[in-house]
Amino acid sequence: MLLIATIDPILRKNLQTTLTQKGDPFLLLAEGEDIIETVFRHNPSMVVLDLYLTQPSGLEILRQLREQGFAGKVVLLGGQSTQTLAPEASRLGAIQIVGRPFNANQVLGAVRVASGDLDQDPQ
């Protein structure tokens, strides 16, 4: 299962459409939802976190997940601040960091790279 937490409602809608069409199991979370609790409740194989989440930030969520024992794969959605956060994100085990602007296909491409599914047809 793929868990995606992002502040971007348009990206969430596009990801929902694409993932539903593909039949892949997923959860989409928005700002303010308890992402850490949801990760441990559903134990996804991969988490996609938006660095622009606040209270806590995407990076803080990743830090807390690792401190609490989550060993799954993580992809981060970044932006202009990515360069300064990249070393810490890498230290915490982020496999990919996708810079803005991006769309649903780019995010899912990063998920495919991170999961090692490059041999599979993206359609």
N, C-alpha and C positions, 0 to 999 in steps of 0.2 A: 504494500500500500504506500502511496505517495501522500505526504501531508505538505500542504503549501500554505504559508502565512504571509500575506502581503497587505499593504495599505491601499493598493490600487484596485478600486472596484471594477474598472474596465478589464484589467488583466484577469481578475478572478472570474468574471463572466466569460471571457474568451477561453480561459483554461477549463472552466466547467464544460463549455460546449465541446471543446476538442477532446477532453478526457472522457466525457460521456459517449461521444461518437466512437471512440476507440475501445470503450468497454473496460478501461483500466480503473481499478479501485483507487479512490482518492478522497481526501478531506481538504476543504478549502476553509481557511480561517481568516478573519479580519482583525483589524486593530481592536484591542480591548478584550479579545477572547483569551481564555486561559490556555495558551499554547503549550506550556510546559506540562500541565496536567493532561492535556489531550494527547501529547506525544507518548507519555507513559501509559495512558489508558489504551491506546490503539497500537502502540509499538510499530510505527511505520518503518519500512525498509529504507526510506529516504525522506529527509525533511528539506524543504526549500523555505528559507527565511529571508524576508525583506530587511535589509539593514536600516531602513527608514521607519520600522516599527518603533514606537516609543513606549516608555513606562511599562516594561523594560524595553530597551532597544533590541534590535535583532542580534547584535553581537552579545549583549548581556544574556539574552535567551540561550544562545549557543553556549556561552560560558556555563550557565546554570545546568543546561542539559548534560554537558560533559562532567561537571562536578557531581551530578546525581547519577552518573553511570550510563547515560545513553551513548552507545557505541555505533549507532547507525550512520549512514552517509548523510552529508549535509552540503547543499548548494546554497550560496548566498546571492541575493539580488542587491546589487550595489548602485553606485552612482558616482558623483564627483568625490565623495569622501572615501571611496573604495581604496585609493592608493595609500592613505594613512592607516586604514583599518586592515589592509591585506595581511601584514605580518602577523597580527594577533589572530585574525581569522584562520590563517594557515596553521598557526600553532595549535589552535583549537580543533583542527581537523577538517576544515572546510575543503571540499574537493574541487569545487568550481566557484568562481565569483563572476557573475554576469553583470556587466555594466549597463547603465541606462544610456540611451533609450533601448528598450527591448520589447518584444511581443511574445505572445504565447508560444509560437513555434521556436523562438530562440531559447526560451526558458526550458521547454521540453527537450530541445537539443542538448542543452547543458545537463539535463537529467540523464539523458541517454549516455552521454560521455561519462558522467560520474558513475553510472551504474555498470558501465562496461558493455552496453548493448549496441555497440557500433555496427555489428553485423546484421542487426534486424532492420527491416524496412520501416522507415519512420511513419509511413501511412498506416 
